[in-house]
Structure formats: structure tokens, C-alpha cells
Amino acid sequence: MNRYSRDQMAQHVARDIPEGAYVNLGIGMPTLVANHIPQDREIVLQSENGLLGMGPAPSAGDEDYDLINAGKQPVSLLPGASFFHHADSFAMMRGGHLDICVLGAFQVAVNGDLANWHTGEADAIPAVGGAMDLASGAKQVFVMMEHLTKKGESKIVERCSYPLTGLACVTRVYTDLATLHITAQGLLVGDLVDGLSLEALIKLSGVKMRALSTG
């Protein structure tokens, strides 16, 4: 089965971020989005550890480990970038000042419920971080994740079985198989990886969805 690479997923996310947006990139896969922001579009990237104005990942040899994102990865800074206290960063996140946050997830429900901090297993290490603040504070929540678990189970579910991060907060999901829009009319499928039919995606996912109308 064909799959989008992580960089292709990041390209899809970056393409859908509008001019002038303030965007938080979560830990893990979402950090790749910084490498694919269109050069002709002004988008301001925020990191919850107190950065505003991040650029793409630095070239090998140019890393400065005093300049890191929330995942402790080295970052570059664009002209006009700023540093500030962690509390100020969370005030931005909680105060509705972010247009979009991009997060990873363990599960996303068809109504937009998000589970991304704990699998509920006894030996799993919870990782709350700022995800709850972002899920409730950002105007839109985009999720980047693989469509299936290592066991082949769909991460798109009718109802989350893992502890919830936020209720009905996700607006769009970017996976290695498709882009899904969460709407009041249900799940709508946008991009679909070459060679995979809508019917096959529905069978893999185990939930109802239909094609996004482009007309």
C-alpha cells in the first residue's frame, strides 16, 4: 500500500495554513511543518517553551542547542523572532491567540475528540505537556499521525478509548493515507494517497466518511 511520507504529510499541513497565521507546532511529527512553510507566505510559528518566529530546522553543523523547540530539537529563528517566559507562552496558548496548533495523536474520534497524552496502559508513561491547553485554546486543531497502529488498528475511531485531551476540538487530520476534514456533516476525505480508493480507506478506518466536494 502506498503511503505519504512524513515530509509529504507536513507539506499538506503547511499548504493549508493561511497567510498571517500564528501556529504552534507540537512535539514529534508536527515539527516537520516548519521545513515546508511556503516562502511567499508569512506564517509565525510558536513553541510552548517560549519562542515566536521559528524557521526551518538548521542545516547540519549550524545547530545551536541554546535555540530549541519544546521537543528539545535545535531550531532556526527568522528576523523579528522573540523569546519570552514559559508563563507568557501559555498565556498565548490559553488566551485564544493561536490560529492553529498542529499536534500528534493516539486517536481522533469522528466528532473531533482528541486523545494524545496517554494510552491508559499501566506501563505507559503519561505525557500531558501543553496539549490540553493547545486543544482548548487554539482556534483550530490540526492532527498529524499515522492512520493505523503497528497492529493495523485505525486511529480514526467512532469514540476514543484512550483518556481524552480535548472534546470536539480537532478540525482536520493529516495521515499517511489521507487528509480528513471533521465537520458537522461527518468526516470528509480530501487528499487520498495514490492507489487507495475511498471504499478501501473506509474499510481500513471502520468509520463512515465521504469524499470532500471540491465544486
C-alpha positions as CSV (number, residue, x, y, z in Angstrom):
1,M,0.0,0.0,0.0
2,N,1.3,3.5,-0.9
3,R,1.7,5.9,2.0
4,Y,2.5,9.6,2.2
5,S,6.0,10.2,3.8
6,R,6.1,12.3,6.9
7,D,7.5,15.1,4.8
8,Q,4.6,14.8,2.4
9,M,2.2,15.0,5.3
10,A,4.0,18.1,6.6
11,Q,3.7,19.6,3.1
12,H,0.0,19.1,3.2
13,V,-0.3,20.8,6.6
14,A,1.9,23.7,5.5
15,R,-0.1,24.2,2.3
16,D,-3.3,24.6,4.3
17,I,-2.0,27.2,6.8
18,P,-3.2,30.7,5.7
19,E,-1.2,33.9,5.3
20,G,-0.6,35.7,8.6
21,A,-1.5,32.7,10.9
22,Y,0.1,32.2,14.3
23,V,0.8,28.5,14.7
24,N,2.0,26.2,17.4
25,L,3.9,23.1,16.3
26,G,3.7,20.2,18.8
27,I,6.4,17.7,19.6
28,G,7.3,15.0,17.2
29,M,6.0,14.8,13.6
30,P,4.4,18.3,13.6
31,T,7.8,19.9,13.9
32,L,8.5,18.9,10.3
33,V,5.9,21.5,9.2
34,A,8.4,24.3,9.8
35,N,10.5,22.9,6.9
36,H,7.7,23.3,4.4
37,I,6.2,26.7,5.0
38,P,5.8,28.4,1.6
39,Q,8.4,31.1,1.2
40,D,5.9,33.6,-0.2
41,R,3.7,33.2,2.9
42,E,4.2,34.9,6.3
43,I,3.3,32.4,9.0
44,V,4.5,32.9,12.6
45,L,5.5,29.7,14.4
46,Q,5.3,29.5,18.2
47,S,6.8,26.9,20.5
48,E,5.4,26.5,24.0
49,N,8.8,26.7,25.7
50,G,8.8,30.5,24.8
51,L,9.7,31.1,21.2
52,L,7.9,33.1,18.5
53,G,9.2,33.3,14.9
54,M,10.8,29.9,14.4
55,G,12.1,29.0,11.0
56,P,13.1,25.6,9.4
57,A,15.4,23.2,11.1
58,P,19.1,24.4,10.8
59,S,21.5,22.7,8.4
60,A,23.8,20.1,9.8
61,G,26.7,21.8,11.6
62,D,24.7,25.0,12.2
63,E,22.8,23.8,15.2
64,D,22.7,26.0,18.3
65,Y,21.5,24.0,21.3
66,D,20.6,27.2,23.1
67,L,17.9,27.5,20.5
68,I,15.5,24.6,20.8
69,N,11.8,23.9,20.5
70,A,9.6,22.2,23.1
71,G,10.9,18.8,21.9
72,K,14.5,19.9,22.5
73,Q,15.3,19.9,18.8
74,P,17.5,22.8,17.5
75,V,15.6,25.4,15.5
76,S,16.4,28.4,13.4
77,L,15.0,31.9,14.0
78,L,13.5,34.3,11.5
79,P,14.1,38.1,11.6
80,G,11.9,39.6,14.4
81,A,11.8,36.3,16.4
82,S,11.4,36.7,20.2
83,F,12.0,34.8,23.4
84,F,9.8,35.0,26.5
85,H,8.8,33.4,29.7
86,H,7.1,30.0,29.7
87,A,4.1,31.6,31.5
88,D,3.7,34.1,28.7
89,S,3.8,31.3,26.2
90,F,1.0,29.5,28.0
91,A,-0.9,32.8,28.2
92,M,-0.8,32.9,24.4
93,M,-2.0,29.3,24.2
94,R,-4.8,29.6,26.7
95,G,-5.9,33.1,25.7
96,G,-7.1,32.2,22.2
97,H,-4.1,34.0,20.4
98,L,-3.1,31.0,18.3
99,D,-4.9,30.4,15.0
100,I,-3.8,26.8,14.6
101,C,-2.0,24.2,16.6
102,V,-0.6,21.0,15.0
103,L,-0.5,18.0,17.3
104,G,0.2,14.3,17.2
105,A,-2.4,11.8,18.4
106,F,-3.1,8.3,19.5
107,Q,-6.7,8.5,18.5
108,V,-9.1,11.0,16.9
109,A,-12.9,10.4,17.0
110,V,-15.2,11.2,14.2
111,N,-16.7,14.2,16.2
112,G,-13.2,15.7,16.8
113,D,-12.4,14.3,20.2
114,L,-8.6,14.1,20.7
115,A,-6.6,11.5,22.7
116,N,-2.9,12.2,22.6
117,W,-1.4,12.1,26.1
118,H,-1.8,8.5,27.4
119,T,-2.8,5.1,26.1
120,G,-4.2,4.1,29.5
121,E,-1.9,1.2,29.7
122,A,-0.4,0.5,33.2
123,D,3.2,0.6,31.9
124,A,2.8,3.7,29.7
125,I,4.3,7.0,30.6
126,P,1.8,9.8,30.5
127,A,2.9,12.9,28.6
128,V,0.4,15.7,29.1
129,G,2.7,18.7,28.3
130,G,0.7,21.6,26.9
131,A,-1.6,19.6,24.6
132,M,-4.7,20.2,26.7
133,D,-4.0,24.0,26.8
134,L,-3.5,24.0,23.0
135,A,-6.5,21.8,22.2
136,S,-8.8,24.2,24.1
137,G,-7.1,27.5,23.3
138,A,-6.2,27.3,19.6
139,K,-8.9,28.4,17.1
140,Q,-8.2,25.3,15.0
141,V,-6.5,21.9,15.9
142,F,-4.8,20.0,13.1
143,V,-3.5,16.5,13.8
144,M,-0.6,14.7,12.1
145,M,-0.4,11.0,12.7
146,E,-0.1,7.6,11.0
147,H,-3.5,6.2,10.0
148,L,-3.0,2.8,11.6
149,T,-1.3,1.5,14.7
150,K,1.5,-1.0,14.4
151,K,-1.2,-3.7,15.0
152,G,-3.1,-2.4,12.0
153,E,-5.9,-0.8,14.0
154,S,-7.4,2.5,12.9
155,K,-6.5,5.6,14.9
156,I,-9.6,7.2,13.4
157,V,-12.4,5.9,15.7
158,E,-16.1,6.3,16.4
159,R,-15.3,7.0,20.0
160,C,-11.9,7.4,21.7
161,S,-11.0,4.5,24.1
162,Y,-7.9,6.4,25.5
163,P,-8.0,9.2,28.0
164,L,-9.2,12.4,26.3
165,T,-7.1,15.5,25.7
166,G,-9.9,17.6,24.4
167,L,-13.5,17.4,23.3
168,A,-14.6,18.0,19.8
169,C,-11.5,20.2,19.2
170,V,-9.9,18.6,16.1
171,T,-10.8,20.2,12.8
172,R,-8.5,18.4,10.4
173,V,-6.4,15.2,10.4
174,Y,-3.4,14.5,8.2
175,T,-2.4,10.9,8.0
176,D,-0.1,8.8,5.8
177,L,-3.2,7.7,3.8
178,A,-5.5,10.8,3.6
179,T,-6.5,14.2,4.8
180,L,-9.7,14.2,6.8
181,H,-11.9,17.2,7.5
182,I,-14.1,16.9,10.6
183,T,-17.4,18.7,10.0
184,A,-20.9,18.8,11.4
185,Q,-21.8,16.6,8.4
186,G,-19.3,13.9,9.3
187,L,-15.8,13.0,8.1
188,L,-14.9,14.3,4.6
189,V,-11.9,12.9,2.7
190,G,-9.7,15.4,0.9
191,D,-6.3,14.2,-0.3
192,L,-6.1,10.4,-0.7
193,V,-2.8,8.6,-1.4
194,D,-2.4,7.2,-4.9
195,G,-3.7,3.7,-5.4
196,L,-6.1,3.8,-2.4
197,S,-9.8,4.1,-3.0
198,L,-12.3,5.8,-0.8
199,E,-14.0,2.4,-0.2
200,A,-10.7,0.8,0.9
201,L,-10.0,3.8,3.3
202,I,-13.4,3.4,4.8
203,K,-12.8,-0.4,5.3
204,L,-9.4,0.3,6.9
205,S,-10.8,3.0,9.2
206,G,-14.0,1.3,10.2
207,V,-16.0,4.6,10.3
208,K,-18.3,6.4,7.9
209,M,-16.7,9.0,5.7
210,R,-17.3,10.5,2.2
211,A,-15.4,12.5,-0.3
212,L,-14.9,16.2,0.1
213,S,-16.8,18.1,-2.6
214,T,-14.5,20.4,-4.5
215,G,-17.2,22.1,-6.5
